[in-house]
Each structure stands twice: as C-alpha cells, then as structure tokens.
Amino acid sequence: MHNAIYWIELIAFIIALLALSLGVTRILGTIRLPAGAVVVVTGGSRGLGLAIASRFAKSHPVRLVLTSRHMDELEQAKTTLLARHPHLKPEDIHLVAADLAQPTECQRLIADSLACFGRIDVLINNAAIIEVGPAELLPATSFEQAMQINFFAAFHTTWAALPHLLKQQPLVGSRRAAIVNIASIGGKMAVPHMLPYTAAKFALVGFSEGLHTELHAKDVLVTTVCPGLMRTGGEAHAKFVGNVEAERRWFMFAATKPVITTTATHAANKIYRAIELNRAEITITPQAWFAARIAGLMPETIQFANALTNRFILPKAPVDD
C-alpha cells in the first residue's frame, strides 16, 4: 500500500514538474510582436479574420494586409479598423481582392504584400467555406471546392510566401515569421453532414502539423488552430443541401448559442496569444479541447457517438418517390 502511494505521489510530482517547466518555457519564450510588423490575413473582411486583424492592431501599430473576394467588404473592414484603432493610418492597411481558389491569385496576394510592405511577419490562413447536408446528396464538386478554399488556398499562399519567410531577417529575437493555419475541430474528428468541410480541414491539420516540425529549426513558427463552434457570422454564408430548412435550423442553432460557442473576439485573443507563446497547436472552447482528446484516445467511440447523432438527431436526406 505504501509503495503504491509512493509511486502515485512520484508520478504526480513529475507531472506537476513537467507542467511547471512547460509554463516557464512558454513565458521565457514569449515573443512580443514588434511595432511595424506585417500581418497578412486571408478571409480578412469579416468574422474571425476581421477580429484577428483587430486584435493585432490593438496593442501597437502594425501593418495589415487583408484579402477576400469582394473589395467593397474589404473597404468596410478598413473603415472599421481605422475607427476602432485611431493609431492606425490608412497607409497601414493594404487591401487585396483575390479569389484564393486560384493558385495564381494566392501568388499575387503574396507578391502584392511584399511589394507594398517588403516583408511578412505573420501569415494567417483563415479563408474557408462551409456546405452542410447528407453525404449522399453532396456532389463531387462540393468536395473539390472545399479543398480549393479550405486546404489549397492555405497551401498555395504559404508556398508562395515560404521562400521569402525563410530568408528574411527577424524583426526581433530569432523568429523570422509565423504561419497560422485556422483549421477546426472538424479537422480532428469527422462532423456529420459537413463532410467536404471536415475532409479539407483534416488535410489542413496534417499539412500544418507536418510543416511545423520541418520549419521549427528554420525559425519559422507554424501554429495549427482548431476552434470549436464560434459566433463569427460566417454561418450566414453557409450553403445547405437536402432538407434545406431543417439543415439550416440545426446548423444555425449550433453555431449561434452562447453556451456552446465562443465569440470571434475571444478566439482572436487566443490566436494572438498562441503566436506570442510559440504554440504549435491550440484548440478553442472547452468542448473542442475535450472532443479532440477523446477522438485521439478513442476514435471508434467518437465515430459511434457521431453515427448516433447522425441517425437520431440530424435531418434525413429527402427520399424520392
């Protein structure tokens, strides 16, 4: 009995020591983003992208590059940021209207950013689309479009920027740049009725995690962000198939309820802090943190639970007579 207590106490002490060491390492390894840093945000005209841009501008002067498909939305975002942060000047915000489903547009975004500001200190791959409905009703084009935006846009934008990031001189410390890939808890566990989205986010998580391991020694930080449900306004732009009204109802309920979701502002704060602390990966919301670990430890259990959700809660696909 005494031996068992001894080993339990020893294990608890080792765990506490490791936790303390990790905390100290993160504190000592904190890198404050210097004034004048250049931050590129895809999907930056609204929702989480705009919240991230605002968070970076909050503490000190930065230079922002925002991109989305629509220039009118980008102009509105610029107006919002200038009103919210009086220390920013109009020339601190550069807007690039681009369709990142096209690799050449990703390359143009990076070339335009470098031509304007000369460097990129933080690249945030945030652009995404969502389509909701039963798998059997989704055409192959739904998967192709999801991959183009949710994975390949991040890939091609990163690949266009990477040669420059690897050779530019750090503004402070040893870190040359940071790349932040906004994935999803849907990249850790398959979410029923969102198969194109979750397949693309799984690809993004794998790419991001692998890139972190390869660029760590080259002083380029890669951070994978896996948020849970967020109230970003992006749900209003989702597409639905099948029983459209029923699909919209469950999705809107899940995406807008305060108890089970977080705000874009809270998520932006977490992402900003993760970059300061050189984090490899973060989840956002307690539910996402728990779900990611259950999916990793008990993948069959999480699939069984999601299968029950799909069978008894989510809308059925319409049946042709």
C-alpha positions as CSV (number, residue, x, y, z in Angstrom):
1,M,0.0,0.0,0.0
2,H,2.8,2.4,1.0
3,N,4.6,1.6,-2.3
4,A,1.5,2.3,-4.3
5,I,1.1,5.7,-2.6
6,Y,4.8,6.4,-3.1
7,W,4.5,5.8,-6.9
8,I,1.3,7.8,-7.2
9,E,2.9,10.8,-5.4
10,L,6.1,10.5,-7.5
11,I,4.1,10.4,-10.8
12,A,2.0,13.4,-9.6
13,F,5.2,15.3,-8.7
14,I,6.7,14.5,-12.1
15,I,3.6,15.7,-13.9
16,A,3.5,18.9,-11.9
17,L,7.2,19.5,-12.6
18,L,6.7,19.0,-16.3
19,A,3.7,21.3,-16.3
20,L,5.7,24.0,-14.4
21,S,8.6,23.6,-16.8
22,L,6.3,23.9,-19.8
23,G,4.8,27.0,-18.3
24,V,8.2,28.6,-17.6
25,T,9.4,27.7,-21.0
26,R,6.5,29.4,-22.6
27,I,6.9,32.5,-20.5
28,L,10.6,32.8,-21.2
29,G,10.0,32.0,-24.9
30,T,7.4,34.7,-25.3
31,I,8.0,36.9,-28.4
32,R,6.2,40.2,-28.4
33,L,5.2,41.3,-31.9
34,P,7.2,44.5,-32.6
35,A,5.6,47.7,-33.9
36,G,5.6,47.8,-37.7
37,A,5.2,44.0,-38.1
38,V,3.3,43.0,-41.3
39,V,0.3,40.7,-40.8
40,V,-1.5,39.1,-43.8
41,V,-5.0,37.8,-43.1
42,T,-7.0,35.8,-45.7
43,G,-10.7,36.0,-45.3
44,G,-10.0,39.3,-43.5
45,S,-13.1,41.3,-44.4
46,R,-15.4,39.9,-41.7
47,G,-15.9,37.4,-38.9
48,L,-12.9,35.8,-37.4
49,G,-10.5,37.3,-40.0
50,L,-11.5,40.8,-39.1
51,A,-11.4,40.0,-35.4
52,I,-7.8,38.7,-35.8
53,A,-6.8,41.8,-37.7
54,S,-8.3,44.0,-35.0
55,R,-6.5,42.1,-32.2
56,F,-3.1,42.5,-33.9
57,A,-3.8,46.2,-34.3
58,K,-5.0,46.7,-30.7
59,S,-1.7,46.6,-28.8
60,H,0.6,48.5,-31.1
61,P,1.0,49.8,-34.6
62,V,1.1,47.0,-37.2
63,R,0.8,46.9,-41.0
64,L,-2.1,44.8,-42.2
65,V,-2.9,43.1,-45.5
66,L,-6.5,42.0,-45.7
67,T,-7.8,39.8,-48.5
68,S,-11.2,38.5,-49.6
69,R,-13.1,38.2,-52.9
70,H,-15.0,41.5,-52.6
71,M,-13.4,44.9,-52.4
72,D,-16.5,46.6,-51.0
73,E,-16.3,44.3,-48.0
74,L,-12.6,45.0,-47.6
75,E,-13.2,48.7,-47.7
76,Q,-15.8,48.4,-45.0
77,A,-13.3,46.3,-42.9
78,K,-10.7,49.0,-43.3
79,T,-13.1,51.7,-42.2
80,T,-14.0,49.6,-39.2
81,L,-10.3,49.1,-38.2
82,L,-9.4,52.7,-38.6
83,A,-12.3,53.8,-36.5
84,R,-11.6,51.2,-33.8
85,H,-7.8,51.9,-33.7
86,P,-7.0,55.6,-34.1
87,H,-3.3,55.0,-34.1
88,L,-3.6,53.2,-37.4
89,K,-3.1,55.2,-40.6
90,P,-4.9,54.5,-43.9
91,E,-1.5,53.5,-45.4
92,D,-1.1,50.8,-42.7
93,I,-3.9,48.8,-44.2
94,H,-3.4,47.3,-47.7
95,L,-6.4,45.6,-49.3
96,V,-6.2,42.8,-51.9
97,A,-9.3,41.5,-53.6
98,A,-8.5,37.9,-54.7
99,D,-10.2,34.6,-55.3
100,L,-7.9,32.2,-53.4
101,A,-9.4,29.2,-55.1
102,Q,-7.0,30.1,-57.9
103,P,-3.3,29.4,-57.2
104,T,-2.2,32.4,-59.3
105,E,-4.3,34.6,-57.0
106,C,-2.6,33.2,-53.9
107,Q,0.7,34.1,-55.5
108,R,-0.5,37.5,-56.5
109,L,-1.5,38.2,-52.9
110,I,1.9,37.4,-51.6
111,A,3.7,39.3,-54.3
112,D,1.4,42.3,-53.7
113,S,2.0,42.2,-49.9
114,L,5.8,42.1,-50.4
115,A,5.7,44.9,-52.9
116,C,3.7,47.0,-50.5
117,F,5.5,46.4,-47.2
118,G,8.7,44.5,-48.0
119,R,8.1,41.5,-45.6
120,I,5.5,39.3,-44.0
121,D,5.9,38.6,-40.2
122,V,2.6,36.7,-39.7
123,L,0.6,34.9,-42.4
124,I,-2.9,33.9,-41.2
125,N,-4.7,31.4,-43.5
126,N,-8.3,31.9,-42.4
127,A,-10.4,31.8,-45.6
128,A,-12.9,28.9,-45.6
129,I,-16.3,27.8,-46.9
130,I,-18.9,25.5,-45.4
131,E,-21.5,23.3,-47.1
132,V,-24.0,21.3,-44.9
133,G,-26.1,18.3,-45.8
134,P,-26.1,14.5,-46.0
135,A,-23.1,13.0,-47.7
136,E,-25.0,11.1,-50.3
137,L,-26.5,14.3,-51.7
138,L,-23.2,16.2,-52.0
139,P,-21.7,16.2,-55.5
140,A,-18.0,15.7,-56.1
141,T,-17.8,19.5,-56.9
142,S,-18.6,20.2,-53.2
143,F,-15.5,18.3,-52.1
144,E,-13.4,19.9,-54.8
145,Q,-14.5,23.5,-53.9
146,A,-13.9,22.8,-50.1
147,M,-10.4,21.5,-50.9
148,Q,-9.7,24.5,-53.1
149,I,-10.5,27.1,-50.4
150,N,-10.1,25.2,-47.0
151,F,-6.9,23.5,-47.9
152,F,-5.3,24.5,-51.2
153,A,-5.7,28.3,-50.6
154,A,-3.7,27.9,-47.4
155,F,-1.2,25.7,-49.2
156,H,-0.6,27.9,-52.2
157,T,-0.5,31.1,-50.1
158,T,2.0,29.5,-47.8
159,W,4.1,28.1,-50.6
160,A,4.2,31.4,-52.4
161,A,5.4,33.1,-49.1
162,L,7.8,30.5,-47.8
163,P,10.9,31.3,-49.9
164,H,10.7,34.9,-48.6
165,L,10.0,33.9,-45.0
166,L,12.9,31.6,-44.8
167,K,15.5,34.2,-45.8
168,Q,14.1,37.4,-44.3
169,Q,15.8,38.8,-41.2
170,P,13.8,38.7,-37.9
171,L,12.4,42.0,-36.6
172,V,13.0,40.8,-33.0
173,G,14.6,37.7,-31.5
174,S,15.4,34.8,-33.8
175,R,11.9,34.1,-35.2
176,R,11.7,35.0,-38.9
177,A,8.0,34.7,-39.3
178,A,4.9,32.9,-38.1
179,I,2.3,31.0,-40.2
180,V,-1.1,30.4,-38.6
181,N,-3.5,27.9,-40.2
182,I,-7.1,28.2,-39.0
183,A,-8.3,24.7,-39.1
184,S,-11.2,23.4,-37.0
185,I,-12.3,20.7,-34.5
186,G,-13.7,19.3,-37.7
187,G,-10.1,18.6,-38.7
188,K,-9.7,16.4,-35.6
189,M,-13.0,14.5,-35.8
190,A,-15.4,14.0,-38.6
191,V,-18.5,16.1,-38.2
192,P,-21.6,14.5,-39.8
193,H,-23.4,16.5,-42.6
194,M,-20.2,18.6,-43.1
195,L,-18.1,16.0,-44.9
196,P,-16.5,18.3,-47.6
197,Y,-15.5,20.8,-44.9
198,T,-14.2,18.2,-42.4
199,A,-12.2,16.4,-45.2
200,A,-10.5,19.6,-46.2
201,K,-9.8,20.6,-42.6
202,F,-8.2,17.2,-41.9
203,A,-5.9,17.9,-44.8
204,L,-5.1,21.3,-43.4
205,V,-4.3,19.9,-39.9
206,G,-1.9,17.3,-41.4
207,F,-0.2,19.8,-43.6
208,S,0.1,22.4,-40.7
209,E,1.4,19.9,-38.1
210,G,3.9,18.5,-40.6
211,L,5.1,21.9,-41.7
212,H,5.6,22.9,-38.0
213,T,8.0,20.0,-37.5
214,E,10.1,20.9,-40.6
215,L,10.2,24.7,-40.2
216,H,10.9,24.8,-36.4
217,A,14.6,24.6,-36.8
218,K,14.5,27.3,-39.5
219,D,13.0,29.8,-37.1
220,V,9.6,29.9,-38.8
221,L,6.7,29.1,-36.4
222,V,3.7,27.2,-37.7
223,T,0.7,27.2,-35.5
224,T,-2.4,25.0,-36.1
225,V,-5.6,26.4,-34.7
226,C,-8.6,24.1,-34.1
227,P,-11.6,26.1,-33.0
228,G,-14.9,24.7,-31.8
229,L,-18.1,26.4,-32.6
230,M,-17.8,30.2,-32.9
231,R,-20.2,33.1,-33.4
232,T,-18.4,34.7,-36.3
233,G,-21.3,35.5,-38.6
234,G,-19.9,33.0,-41.1
235,E,-22.9,30.7,-40.6
236,A,-24.9,33.2,-42.6
237,H,-22.8,32.3,-45.7
238,A,-23.1,28.5,-45.4
239,K,-24.6,26.5,-48.2
240,F,-27.2,23.8,-47.5
241,V,-28.4,20.7,-49.4
242,G,-31.1,18.1,-48.8
243,N,-33.8,19.3,-46.4
244,V,-32.5,22.8,-46.6
245,E,-34.7,24.4,-43.8
246,A,-34.0,21.5,-41.4
247,E,-30.3,21.6,-42.1
248,R,-30.2,25.4,-41.7
249,R,-32.1,25.2,-38.3
250,W,-29.7,22.7,-36.7
251,F,-26.6,24.4,-38.0
252,M,-27.7,27.9,-37.0
253,F,-28.7,26.6,-33.6
254,A,-25.3,25.0,-33.0
255,A,-23.4,28.0,-34.4
256,T,-25.1,30.8,-32.5
257,K,-25.9,29.6,-29.0
258,P,-23.7,31.4,-26.4
259,V,-23.4,28.3,-24.1
260,I,-21.8,26.1,-26.7
261,T,-20.0,28.6,-28.8
262,T,-17.4,31.4,-28.3
263,T,-17.1,34.8,-29.8
264,A,-14.7,35.8,-32.7
265,T,-13.1,38.3,-30.3
266,H,-12.3,35.6,-27.7
267,A,-10.9,33.3,-30.5
268,A,-8.8,36.1,-31.9
269,N,-7.3,36.8,-28.4
270,K,-6.4,33.1,-28.1
271,I,-4.8,33.0,-31.5
272,Y,-2.8,36.2,-30.8
273,R,-1.5,34.8,-27.5
274,A,-0.6,31.5,-29.2
275,I,1.7,33.3,-31.6
276,E,3.3,35.2,-28.7
277,L,3.9,31.9,-26.9
278,N,5.3,30.0,-29.9
279,R,2.5,27.4,-29.6
280,A,2.5,24.6,-32.1
281,E,-1.3,23.9,-31.8
282,I,-4.3,25.2,-29.9
283,T,-7.9,24.3,-29.6
284,I,-10.5,26.9,-28.8
285,T,-13.5,26.2,-26.5
286,P,-13.5,23.6,-23.7
287,Q,-15.8,21.4,-25.9
288,A,-13.3,21.4,-28.7
289,W,-10.4,20.6,-26.4
290,F,-12.3,17.7,-24.9
291,A,-13.5,16.3,-28.3
292,A,-10.1,16.5,-29.8
293,R,-8.6,14.4,-27.0
294,I,-11.5,11.8,-27.0
295,A,-11.1,11.5,-30.8
296,G,-7.4,10.9,-30.3
297,L,-7.7,8.4,-27.5
298,M,-11.0,6.6,-28.5
299,P,-11.6,7.1,-32.3
300,E,-14.2,4.4,-32.6
301,T,-16.1,5.7,-29.6
302,I,-16.3,9.2,-31.1
303,Q,-17.4,7.8,-34.5
304,F,-20.1,5.7,-32.8
305,A,-21.4,8.8,-31.0
306,N,-21.4,10.8,-34.2
307,A,-23.2,8.0,-36.0
308,L,-25.9,8.1,-33.3
309,T,-26.2,11.8,-33.7
310,N,-26.5,11.5,-37.5
311,R,-29.1,8.7,-37.2
312,F,-31.4,10.1,-34.5
313,I,-30.8,13.9,-34.4
314,L,-29.8,15.3,-37.8
315,P,-32.2,15.7,-40.7
316,K,-32.7,12.8,-43.0
317,A,-32.0,13.0,-46.7
318,P,-35.2,13.5,-48.8
319,V,-36.4,10.3,-50.4
320,D,-37.5,10.4,-54.0
321,D,-40.9,8.8,-54.6
